[in-house]
Amino acid sequence: FRYKFSWSPLGVLRALKSPSVSIRKGADYQVTKPWTAVENFPLDMPWGAETFEVYPNRDSRPFLAQYHFGPDWNVREFVRGTLRYQGWKQAWQPIFERIERGMSDAELSSLSQTLWQQHALEPGEPDRVVLAVSLKAEKDGKAVWYQSYLLDAFGHAEGSAMARLVSMPVALAVEAVLKGEIAPGVSAAPDQPELVQRWLARVGEIADHLARVDHLAA
C-alpha cells in the first residue's frame, strides 16, 4: 500500500461503500462501486497542467438546486467528483477488494485506524488540496459560456492545507452568523455575491493558487 493521509481516512472509506449518482448525457448515471468509474482527468491550470484520477462521489443531484440550476435547464453533464493523484486506483486495489468482500462499520473503523497509524503524513511533510469547478453552457451545440475556478494549496509550517481550508470557512461562517449575514444552523455555502467574493478572497490568502479561468477568452 502506497498512500499517505493528512487526516483520518474513515470518510473516504465510507464514501467508497456508497453508490454514486451523477448525470451523463442527460440521464442518471449510477455507479455501485465508485472505484470502477475512475477516469483520467487532465487539468490545465495556469500554473501548470497535470492529469489526475477522478471518480464520482455519492449523489450529485441534490446540488443542482443548491447551485440554483433551474428545473427547466437541459443539464447534460453534472458530477461532483474526487480528485486523486495518478496511481491512486492501483495503490488502493487491496482496499477495494476488502470493501467488495463486505466490511462492517466496526471493520471499516478498524481499517481506518490502521491506515492512519501506518500511513499518516510525517510532521512537516506537506499535503495538497486541489479543487476544480467548471460550468459550460452550450447553444446549438456551441459553447457560449465556459469558465472554471481552480484552487491549489500545499501544507507548510503553519499547518496542513486541508486543515486550513476546512477551518477558514467555518470561522467565516461563525463571523457571518454573528453579524446576521446568514442564519444559524446547518446550510449550504452562502450564495450572496458579496459574501462569496469576501470568502473567496480569504481562501485565496491561504491557497498557493486560486484562479478564475475563462476558456472562451481570446
VENFEN-V411896 format. One record per backbone hydrogen bond with DSSP energy under -1.0 kcal/mol. NH is the residue of the N-H (numbers start at 1). CO is the residue of the C=O. E is the energy in kcal/mol with one decimal. If there is no record, write none. Layout:
BEGIN
nh;co;e
NH;CO;E
NH;CO;E
END
This chain:
BEGIN
nh;co;e
5;119;-2.0
13;9;-2.4
14;10;-2.5
15;11;-2.1
16;12;-1.8
18;15;-1.1
20;31;-2.8
21;58;-1.9
22;29;-2.1
23;78;-2.7
24;27;-2.8
26;76;-2.5
27;24;-2.0
29;22;-3.3
31;20;-2.7
36;33;-2.4
37;34;-1.9
39;54;-2.5
41;52;-3.1
43;50;-3.2
45;43;-1.3
48;45;-2.3
50;43;-2.1
52;41;-2.2
53;84;-3.1
54;39;-2.5
55;82;-1.3
57;80;-2.6
60;21;-3.2
63;60;-1.7
64;61;-2.0
66;62;-1.1
67;63;-2.2
68;65;-1.6
69;64;-2.9
73;70;-1.9
75;73;-1.3
78;23;-2.2
82;55;-2.5
84;53;-3.0
88;85;-1.8
91;87;-2.5
92;88;-2.3
93;90;-1.0
96;92;-2.3
97;93;-2.2
98;94;-1.6
99;95;-2.4
100;96;-2.6
101;97;-1.5
108;104;-2.4
109;105;-2.4
110;106;-2.2
111;107;-2.4
112;108;-2.3
113;109;-2.2
114;110;-2.1
115;111;-2.7
116;112;-2.4
117;113;-2.4
118;114;-2.3
119;115;-2.4
121;5;-2.7
125;122;-2.5
129;153;-2.6
131;151;-2.0
133;149;-2.4
135;147;-2.5
137;145;-3.1
139;142;-2.8
142;139;-1.5
144;137;-2.9
145;137;-1.5
147;135;-1.9
148;213;-2.3
149;133;-2.6
150;211;-2.9
151;131;-2.6
152;209;-2.4
153;129;-2.4
155;127;-2.2
156;159;-2.2
159;156;-2.1
164;160;-2.2
165;161;-2.6
166;162;-1.9
167;163;-2.4
168;164;-2.1
171;167;-2.5
172;168;-2.6
173;169;-2.3
174;170;-2.2
175;171;-2.2
176;172;-2.4
177;173;-2.4
178;174;-2.4
179;175;-1.7
180;177;-1.3
181;176;-2.8
196;192;-2.8
197;193;-2.5
198;194;-2.0
199;195;-2.9
200;196;-2.7
201;197;-2.0
202;198;-1.8
203;199;-2.7
204;200;-2.6
206;203;-1.1
207;203;-2.6
208;152;-1.1
209;152;-2.2
211;150;-2.5
213;148;-3.2
215;146;-2.2
217;214;-1.2
END
